[in-house]
Amino acid sequence: MRNRTKGDVRLLDQMLMDQRISTEQYEASLTHYQANGGRIEESMLEVNAISEVDLLKYLAAFHKTRFVSTEKLSKADIHRTTLEKVPKKLAEGLGVFPVLWDPQAGVLSVVTSDPDNLEVLKEVQIFAAAKEVRAFVARPAAVRAAIAKAYGGDIHAFAILDRSAHEQFQTMLDVYERNLVSEETMAVALADARERERVLSGDALEQSASVAVGGLGTVTSEPYIETLNVMVSLIENPRPDLRGHSSHVARLTKRIAERIGLAPVEVASMVVAAHLHDLGKMSAYHLTALNVSQYEGHRVAAEKSYMTPRRLLEGVNLNPSTIKALESMYERFDGTGLPGVLGGKDIPLGARILAITDTYADLTQNPRNPFRKTLRPMEASEVLERFKTTVFDPNLVDLFKHAVTGDDMRARLLANRHKALVIDPDPEETTLLELRMIEQGFEVVICRASDQAAKALHSGDFEIVVSEVDLKPEDGFALFGAMKEQPYGQDLSWVFLTRRAARGDVQRGFDLGAADYVIKPAQADVLVTKLKQIIERNATKTRHKGVSGSLTEMALPDIVQILWHGRKTGALRIRSGSDHGEIHFQHGAIVNAMHGRLRGEDAFYTMLRLKSGEFALDPNFIPQAKVIHDSPEALLLEGMRRLDEGQG
């Protein structure tokens, strides 16, 4: 194969020029590439400079083709006739994987990381005796894995690319069965799990793992972190206001650490600290950096317990970054925190991040926070801003605010959040399901009794209910029947998840109108997929809710890109002072725009100048006219050019 070094670096240069990656991400990618070789695409993914989807979208636009994700390739079932068009040795040598053969048209579709390599495509065309070869772009490692799986029968070919860890479930189930989940037994279980992984992996693997994580074995591995996630969530079950708190803090911490561009092992070390930060502190006070800085009772409690997580896990060889984050999370940026020996940038980065993410999670999830109500993301971010330079690192607060408010708005615009009610008296039954639902974009409310659930349904706006049949004071069947008589329950999707497997019970559930009846134990990932499918099927029956916000929360170009890539249909209405405007979308394309007396492209370019104002998305609006024919990308590029040149 030809030497790709110059081509790889040119791709990196182009992405920097197009502002798809930052200077820091450029340098990290280049350093990894120079040290490890291979492909620059893989280096960018390894250092988290860009997500796979965003990278593939960019490459597809760059090569003027379509892309195929790793997930799609891993699930592809290619017909033997198609595979025979490109023999294994040729596929491996050229880095080309055939995915579709159209014998009537004589067209062979292939996936490759070099769709513009005409020499390679010509060779494939000649060997396959095809009239035409169409090339789609994919991640280089995914192409290699697809070849290994399809030609060689290697069912584990994609495992190295699959970040989901499976080993942790056995550890989790062991803990469930023994019913020994406590802070002390969790420390023992984690130490045992780490030692078991070390022994089973063998000396060579242990040595390579030590190199990968700085001599720390598997303490920062994906299975280990997932085990922490489940175990800590179980410990938090008795605290109704803080259920899932540490898991939420861990997700926020990971997002910000990756946003900064830290090495994967440092990101993992901070995520471990986020999972462990409340161990041994579960008293009447919830200790966050903000609470400890403002209230004497919280400070006294923190003085007694801030070292507890480390003491509990002395048998686990924690990363030094994890330890520093745990011990310094109550330090203040102005130097007057706890234990009061550090200030400013001398406070470890992990501790400064954890102080922000822990406080934010408390403000947005815990109704017993200092404001005695849960705050919206924007409100919580404003609280963090009030304590910039005193309690929190001001630069990190600004970065965090931009990240969380942007993500919240993106989810609302794309309607990616589904509100679900889970009704089950057993906390252990719901813990793993709740974690998986949250990871898949659900907002989850848990109820333990049918009367509690009835109140929640009356006041909440749920899309789906997952209910046990064995409930008190009324069983799940009675609750479902009562809810169907209420206006808010008539179109509500209801899934029974229960151990009652008698034929009569199953039939009764479906006779009542349940969307599904699932027998425990059920695989959480599969069930969550079912729930999303049920919601999507019912989406056409109900009107979608609109989304509104401020242009100070998210700039208009960012909103346009989200709606474009999300292939949304509707009217985006803008109001800035006395000015009003609209942008009409149809499956992501911009088909019309109006602003004052202006129409079409000129109206769109004028609205791009707005820096403040309000917006509202009406997803039920169906455009009637197509006035604009340029792509959203072309419109945004032209609009930005006009802004740079000072044109109207």
C-alpha positions in Angstrom: 0.0 0.0 0.0 1.1 3.5 -0.7 2.7 5.7 2.0 -0.1 7.8 3.5 1.8 10.0 5.9 1.4 13.3 3.9 -2.2 12.6 3.0 -3.0 11.8 6.7 -1.5 15.1 7.9 -3.2 17.0 5.1 -6.5 15.7 6.4 -5.7 16.8 9.9 -4.6 20.2 8.6 -7.9 20.6 6.6 -10.0 19.7 9.7 -8.2 22.3 11.7 -8.7 24.9 9.0 -12.4 24.0 8.8 -12.6 24.4 12.6 -13.8 20.8 13.1 -11.1 20.2 15.7 -9.3 22.6 18.0 -5.5 23.3 18.0 -5.2 21.2 21.2 -7.0 18.3 19.5 -4.8 18.7 16.4 -1.6 18.5 18.5 -2.9 15.5 20.5 -3.9 13.6 17.3 -0.6 14.4 15.6 1.4 13.3 18.6 -0.5 10.0 18.9 -0.1 9.4 15.1 3.6 10.1 15.2 4.1 7.8 18.1 1.9 4.9 17.0 1.7 5.1 13.3 -1.4 3.6 11.6 -4.1 6.0 10.3 -4.7 9.6 11.4 -8.5 8.9 11.6 -7.8 6.3 14.3 -5.5 8.6 16.2 -8.2 11.3 16.3 -10.6 8.8 17.7 -8.2 7.4 20.2 -7.5 10.9 21.7 -11.2 11.8 21.6 -10.5 14.7 19.2 -13.8 14.0 17.5 -16.6 11.4 17.7 -16.8 8.7 15.1 -20.1 10.0 13.7 -18.8 13.5 13.3 -15.6 12.3 11.7 -17.4 10.1 9.2 -19.9 12.9 8.4 -16.9 15.2 7.6 -15.1 12.5 5.5 -18.3 11.8 3.6 -18.8 15.4 2.8 -15.1 15.7 1.9 -15.2 12.7 -0.4 -18.8 13.5 -1.7 -20.1 10.1 -0.7 -22.0 8.5 2.2 -20.6 6.9 5.3 -21.1 3.6 7.1 -20.7 3.6 10.9 -18.9 0.9 12.8 -22.2 -0.2 14.4 -23.8 -0.7 11.0 -20.8 -2.7 9.7 -20.7 -4.9 12.7 -24.3 -5.9 12.1 -24.1 -6.3 8.4 -25.0 -9.7 7.0 -23.3 -9.7 3.5 -24.4 -12.3 1.0 -21.8 -14.8 -0.1 -22.2 -13.8 -3.7 -21.2 -10.2 -2.9 -18.1 -11.4 -0.9 -17.0 -13.5 -3.7 -16.7 -10.4 -5.9 -13.7 -9.4 -3.9 -11.5 -12.3 -2.5 -10.2 -12.0 1.0 -6.6 -11.4 0.1 -7.6 -8.6 -2.3 -9.9 -7.1 0.3 -7.2 -7.1 3.0 -4.5 -5.8 0.6 -6.7 -2.9 -0.7 -8.6 -2.2 2.5 -11.9 -2.6 0.7 -15.0 -4.4 2.0 -17.9 -5.3 -0.4 -21.4 -4.7 0.9 -23.8 -4.9 -2.0 -23.8 -6.4 -5.5 -26.5 -5.4 -8.1 -26.1 -8.0 -10.9 -28.7 -6.3 -13.1 -26.9 -3.0 -13.1 -23.5 -4.5 -12.7 -22.8 -2.1 -9.7 -20.7 -3.2 -6.7 -20.9 -1.1 -3.6 -17.9 -1.2 -1.3 -16.8 0.4 2.0 -13.3 1.8 2.3 -11.4 4.4 4.2 -10.1 5.8 0.9 -13.1 6.3 -1.4 -11.2 8.7 -3.7 -8.4 6.2 -4.4 -9.3 5.6 -8.1 -6.4 3.2 -8.6 -7.8 0.9 -5.9 -11.4 1.2 -7.1 -10.3 0.4 -10.7 -8.5 -2.7 -9.5 -11.6 -3.8 -7.7 -13.8 -3.1 -10.7 -11.6 -5.2 -13.0 -11.3 -8.1 -10.6 -15.1 -8.1 -9.9 -16.0 -7.6 -13.5 -18.3 -4.8 -12.5 -19.5 -1.9 -14.7 -19.2 0.5 -11.7 -17.8 0.5 -8.2 -19.5 2.8 -5.7 -17.4 3.6 -2.6 -18.6 4.6 0.8 -16.4 5.8 3.6 -15.9 4.1 7.0 -13.4 4.0 9.9 -10.2 2.1 8.8 -10.3 -0.2 11.8 -14.0 -1.0 11.1 -13.2 -2.0 7.5 -10.5 -4.4 8.8 -12.9 -5.8 11.4 -15.6 -6.3 8.8 -13.2 -8.2 6.5 -12.1 -10.4 9.4 -15.6 -11.2 10.5 -17.2 -11.8 7.0 -14.3 -13.7 5.4 -12.7 -15.3 8.4 -15.7 -15.9 10.6 -14.1 -14.0 13.5 -17.1 -13.1 15.7 -14.9 -11.1 18.0 -13.5 -8.9 15.2 -15.4 -5.8 16.3 -14.8 -6.4 20.1 -11.8 -4.1 20.1 -13.9 -1.3 18.8 -16.9 -2.0 21.1 -16.5 0.2 24.2 -19.4 -1.6 26.0 -17.9 -3.8 28.7 -19.5 -7.1 29.6 -17.3 -8.5 32.3 -18.7 -6.2 34.9 -22.1 -7.8 34.9 -20.9 -11.0 36.5 -19.4 -9.0 39.4 -22.6 -7.1 39.7 -24.7 -10.3 39.7 -22.5 -11.8 42.4 -23.1 -8.8 44.6 -26.8 -9.0 44.0 -27.0 -12.6 44.9 -25.1 -12.2 48.1 -27.0 -9.0 49.0 -23.9 -7.6 50.4 -23.9 -4.1 48.8 -22.5 -1.6 51.3 -19.7 0.9 51.3 -17.3 -1.6 53.0 -18.3 -4.7 51.0 -18.1 -2.7 47.8 -14.5 -1.8 48.5 -13.7 -5.5 49.1 -15.6 -6.5 45.9 -13.8 -4.0 43.8 -10.4 -5.1 45.1 -11.3 -8.7 44.5 -12.6 -7.9 41.0 -9.3 -6.1 40.2 -7.2 -9.0 41.5 -9.4 -11.5 39.6 -8.9 -9.5 36.4 -5.2 -9.4 36.9 -4.8 -13.2 37.5 -7.1 -14.1 34.6 -5.5 -11.8 32.1 -2.0 -13.3 32.5 1.4 -11.7 33.0 1.8 -10.3 29.4 -1.6 -8.7 29.4 -1.1 -7.3 32.9 2.2 -5.7 31.8 0.6 -4.1 28.7 -2.4 -2.9 30.9 0.1 -1.4 33.3 1.8 0.5 30.5 -1.6 1.7 29.2 -2.7 3.1 32.5 0.5 4.1 34.1 1.2 1.0 36.1 -2.3 0.8 37.6 -3.6 -2.4 36.2 -7.3 -2.3 35.4 -8.5 0.3 37.9 -9.5 2.6 35.1 -10.8 -0.1 32.7 -14.3 0.1 31.3 -15.5 -3.0 33.1 -14.1 -1.7 36.4 -15.8 1.7 36.0 -19.1 0.1 35.0 -18.9 -2.1 38.1 -18.5 1.1 40.2 -21.5 2.6 38.4 -23.8 -0.2 39.3 -22.6 -0.7 42.9 -22.6 2.9 43.9 -26.1 3.3 42.4 -27.3 0.4 44.6 -25.8 2.1 47.6 -27.7 5.3 46.8 -31.0 3.5 46.5 -32.1 4.3 50.1 -31.6 8.1 49.4 -34.6 9.0 47.2 -33.4 12.5 46.5 -29.9 11.4 45.4 -30.6 8.2 43.5 -28.3 8.0 40.6 -26.4 11.1 41.8 -22.9 9.7 41.5 -23.6 8.2 38.1 -24.8 11.6 36.9 -21.7 13.3 38.3 -19.6 10.7 36.5 -21.2 11.4 33.2 -20.8 15.2 33.6 -17.2 14.8 34.7 -16.4 12.6 31.7 -18.0 15.0 29.3 -16.0 18.0 30.6 -12.7 16.0 30.9 -13.1 14.8 27.3 -14.0 18.4 26.2 -10.8 19.6 27.6 -8.9 17.0 25.6 -7.3 15.0 28.5 -5.7 11.6 27.8 -8.2 8.7 28.1 -6.5 7.4 31.3 -6.9 10.8 33.0 -10.5 11.0 31.9 -11.1 7.5 33.4 -9.3 8.5 36.6 -11.6 11.4 37.1 -14.7 9.3 36.3 -13.7 6.9 39.0 -13.4 9.8 41.5 -16.8 11.0 40.5 -18.3 7.6 41.3 -16.5 7.4 44.7 -16.8 11.0 45.9 -19.8 10.4 48.2 -18.7 7.2 49.8 -18.7 7.4 53.6 -20.4 10.8 53.5 -24.1 9.7 53.3 -25.3 11.6 56.4 -28.1 14.2 56.8 -25.9 16.6 54.9 -25.1 16.4 51.2 -21.6 17.7 50.9 -20.8 19.6 47.7 -18.2 22.3 47.2 -20.9 24.9 47.3 -22.6 23.6 50.4 -19.4 23.2 52.3 -18.3 26.7 51.4 -21.6 28.3 52.5 -22.8 26.4 55.6 -20.9 25.7 58.8 -22.7 22.4 59.4 -21.7 21.1 56.0 -18.1 22.3 56.6 -17.8 20.5 59.9 -19.2 17.3 58.4 -16.8 17.6 55.5 -13.8 18.0 57.8 -14.6 14.7 59.3 -15.3 12.8 56.1 -13.4 14.2 53.2 -10.7 11.5 53.5 -13.2 8.7 53.9 -13.4 7.5 50.3 -9.7 7.0 50.1 -9.6 5.1 53.4 -12.4 2.8 52.4 -10.5 1.9 49.2 -7.0 1.6 50.5 -6.9 -2.0 49.1 -7.6 -0.7 45.6 -4.6 0.7 43.8 -6.3 4.0 42.8 -4.7 6.3 40.3 -3.0 9.3 42.0 -5.2 11.6 39.9 -8.3 9.9 41.5 -6.9 10.3 45.0 -6.0 14.0 44.5 -9.5 14.8 43.1 -11.2 13.1 46.1 -9.1 14.8 48.7 -9.2 18.3 47.2 -12.8 18.6 45.9 -13.7 21.0 48.7 -10.8 23.3 48.2 -11.9 26.8 47.1 -10.4 28.6 44.1 -9.7 31.6 46.4 -7.7 29.4 48.7 -10.0 29.4 51.7 -11.5 25.9 51.3 -11.0 22.5 52.9 -8.4 21.4 53.9 -7.3 24.9 52.9 -3.8 24.2 51.6 -4.4 24.9 47.9 -6.0 27.6 45.8 -6.3 28.6 42.1 -4.7 26.4 39.5 -2.7 24.6 42.3 -5.9 22.6 43.0 -5.7 19.4 41.0 -7.7 19.7 37.8 -9.9 16.7 38.7 -10.9 18.3 42.0 -11.8 21.6 40.3 -14.0 19.7 37.7 -15.5 17.5 40.4 -16.4 20.5 42.5 -18.4 21.9 39.6 -20.1 18.7 38.4 -21.1 17.6 41.9 -22.6 21.0 42.7 -24.4 21.2 39.4 -25.9 17.7 39.8 -27.1 18.6 43.3 -28.7 21.8 42.0 -30.5 20.1 39.1 -31.5 16.8 40.8 -31.8 17.2 44.5 -34.9 19.1 45.7 -33.3 19.5 49.1 -30.4 21.6 47.7 -29.9 25.1 49.1 -32.6 26.5 46.9 -35.1 23.8 48.0 -36.1 23.0 44.4 -34.4 21.4 41.4 -33.1 24.0 39.0 -33.0 24.0 35.2 -29.6 23.8 33.6 -29.5 27.5 32.8 -30.4 28.4 36.4 -27.9 26.0 37.9 -25.2 27.4 35.6 -26.0 30.9 36.8 -25.5 29.8 40.4 -22.1 28.4 39.4 -21.3 31.8 37.8 -22.0 33.6 41.0 -19.3 31.7 42.8 -16.7 32.0 40.0 -13.2 32.9 41.3 -14.3 32.3 44.9 -15.4 28.7 45.0 -15.0 27.5 41.4 -12.4 27.8 38.6 -13.9 30.6 36.4 -12.6 29.1 33.1 -14.0 25.7 33.9 -17.4 27.2 34.9 -17.6 29.0 31.5 -16.7 25.8 29.6 -19.1 23.7 31.7 -21.9 26.2 31.2 -21.5 26.2 27.4 -21.4 22.4 27.4 -24.4 21.6 29.5 -26.8 24.3 28.3 -25.8 23.4 24.7 -26.4 19.7 25.2 -29.7 20.3 27.0 -31.0 22.5 24.2 -29.8 20.0 21.6 -31.7 17.2 23.3 -34.8 19.4 23.4 -34.6 20.5 19.8 -34.2 16.9 18.6 -36.7 15.6 21.0 -34.2 12.9 22.1 -35.4 12.8 25.8 -38.3 10.5 26.6 -39.9 10.8 30.0 -40.6 7.4 31.6 -42.2 6.2 34.8 -40.8 2.9 36.3 -43.0 1.3 39.0 -41.4 -1.5 41.0 -41.2 -2.1 44.8 -37.7 -3.7 44.5 -34.8 -1.2 44.1 -32.4 -3.9 42.9 -34.8 -4.8 40.1 -34.8 -1.3 38.7 -31.2 -0.1 39.2 -29.7 -1.6 36.1 -32.7 -0.8 33.9 -32.7 2.8 35.1 -29.0 3.2 34.3 -29.5 1.9 30.8 -32.5 4.1 30.2 -30.7 7.2 31.3 -27.8 6.3 29.1 -30.2 6.1 26.1 -31.6 9.5 26.7 -34.6 8.8 29.0 -35.6 11.0 31.9 -36.6 8.4 34.5 -38.9 8.7 37.5 -39.1 5.8 40.0 -42.2 4.9 42.1 -42.4 2.0 44.6 -46.1 1.8 45.1 -49.2 2.2 43.0 -50.7 5.1 44.9 -47.4 7.0 44.6 -47.4 6.2 40.9 -51.0 7.5 40.4 -49.9 10.9 41.9 -46.9 11.0 39.6 -48.9 10.2 36.5 -51.5 12.9 37.4 -48.8 15.6 37.7 -46.2 14.3 35.2 -46.0 14.3 31.4 -44.9 10.7 30.7 -44.5 9.0 27.4 -44.3 5.5 28.7 -44.7 3.4 31.9 -42.8 0.3 32.9 -44.7 -1.4 35.7 -44.5 -4.5 37.9 -47.9 -6.3 38.3 -47.3 -7.1 42.0 -47.8 -3.6 43.6 -49.4 -2.3 46.7 -52.0 -1.1 47.7 -53.4 -1.9 44.2 -51.7 -4.2 41.7 -50.4 -3.1 38.3 -53.5 -4.2 36.4 -55.8 -2.1 38.6 -53.5 0.9 38.3 -53.4 0.6 34.5 -57.2 0.3 34.3 -57.7 3.4 36.5 -55.2 5.4 34.5 -56.9 4.6 31.2 -60.0 6.3 32.5 -58.1 9.6 32.9 -57.5 11.9 30.0 -53.7 11.9 30.6 -53.7 8.0 30.6 -55.7 7.2 27.5 -52.9 7.3 25.0 -50.1 6.4 27.5 -47.9 3.5 26.4 -47.8 0.8 29.2 -45.3 -2.1 29.5 -45.6 -4.7 32.2 -42.2 -6.0 33.5 -43.0 -8.7 36.0 -42.2 -12.2 37.3 -45.9 -13.2 36.9 -45.7 -15.5 33.9 -49.0 -17.3 34.0 -50.9 -17.4 30.7 -53.9 -15.7 32.3 -51.8 -12.8 33.6 -50.2 -12.3 30.2 -53.6 -12.3 28.5 -55.1 -9.9 31.0 -52.2 -7.5 30.4 -52.7 -7.4 26.7 -56.5 -7.3 27.0 -56.1 -4.1 29.1 -54.2 -2.6 26.2 -50.5 -3.0 27.3 -48.0 -2.3 24.6 -45.9 -5.3 25.8 -45.7 -7.9 28.6 -42.1 -8.8 29.5 -41.2 -11.6 31.9 -38.3 -11.0 34.4 -35.4 -11.3 34.3 -35.1 -9.3 31.1 -32.0 -8.0 29.4 -31.9 -4.3 30.1 -30.4 -3.2 26.8 -33.0 -5.2 24.8 -35.9 -3.8 26.9 -34.7 -0.2 26.5 -34.6 -0.7 22.7 -38.2 -2.0 22.8 -39.3 1.0 24.8 -37.8 3.4 22.3 -39.5 1.5 19.4 -42.9 1.7 21.2 -42.5 5.5 21.7 -41.5 6.0 18.0 -44.5 4.0 16.8 -46.8 6.2 18.9 -45.1 9.4 17.9 -47.4 9.8 14.9 -50.5 9.7 17.1 -49.7 12.8 19.2 -48.7 16.3 18.4 -45.1 17.1 19.3 -44.4 19.8 21.8 -42.6 22.9 20.7 -39.2 24.0 22.1 -38.3 27.5 23.0 -35.2 29.2 24.3 -32.9 32.1 24.2 -30.3 32.9 21.5 -27.9 33.6 24.4 -28.3 29.9 25.3 -27.5 28.7 21.8 -26.5 30.8 18.8 -28.7 30.6 15.7 -26.1 28.9 13.5 -25.8 26.1 16.1 -29.6 25.7 16.2 -29.7 25.5 12.4 -27.0 22.8 12.3 -28.7 20.7 14.9 -32.0 20.8 13.0 -30.2 20.2 9.7 -28.3 17.1 10.9 -31.3 15.9 12.9 -33.4 16.1 9.7 -36.2 18.0 11.5 -39.3 19.4 10.0 -41.0 22.5 11.4 -40.9 26.3 11.7 -38.1 28.0 13.8 -39.6 31.4 14.8 -37.2 34.2 16.0 -38.1 37.3 17.9 -35.5 39.9 18.7 -37.0 43.2 20.1 -39.5 44.3 17.5 -38.0 42.1 14.8 -39.7 38.8 13.9 -38.6 36.1 11.5 -39.1 32.4 10.6 -37.0 29.7 9.1 -38.9 26.7 7.6 -37.3 23.2 7.7 -38.3 20.1 5.8 -36.4 16.9 6.7 -33.4 19.1 7.7 -33.4 21.2 4.5 -34.1 25.0 4.8 -36.9 25.6 2.3 -37.9 29.2 3.2 -37.1 32.1 5.5 -38.9 35.4 6.3 -37.7 38.4 8.2 -39.6 41.7 8.0 -40.1 42.3 4.3 -37.3 40.0 3.3 -37.8 36.5 1.9 -35.6 33.5 1.1 -31.8 33.6 1.4 -31.6 37.3 2.2 -34.0 36.9 5.2 -31.9 33.9 6.4 -28.6 35.9 6.2 -30.1 38.8 8.0 -31.2 36.7 10.9 -27.8 35.1 11.3 -26.6 38.5 12.6 -28.9 38.3 15.6 -27.0 37.8 18.9 -29.9 38.1 21.3 -33.6 37.3 21.3 -35.9 34.4 21.7 -36.6 31.4 19.5 -39.4 28.8 19.4 -39.5 25.6 17.3 -42.9 24.4 16.1 -42.4 20.8 15.1 -46.0 20.5 13.9 -45.6 23.1 11.1 -45.5 21.6 7.6 -43.9 23.9 5.0 -46.0 24.6 1.9 -43.4 26.3 -0.4 -39.8 25.7 -1.3 -38.2 29.1 -1.9 -34.6 28.2 -0.9 -32.8 25.5 -2.8 -29.2 25.8 -1.4 -28.1 23.3 1.2 -28.0 24.4 4.9 -24.2 24.0 4.7 -24.0 26.4 1.7 -26.3 28.9 3.4 -24.3 28.9 6.6 -21.0 29.3 4.8 -22.3 32.2 2.8 -23.9 33.7 5.9 -20.6 33.5 7.8 -18.7 35.0 4.9 -21.1 37.9 4.8 -20.8 38.5 8.5 -17.0 38.4 8.2 -17.1 40.9 5.4 -19.6 43.1 7.2 -22.4 42.6 4.6 -26.1 42.8 5.5 
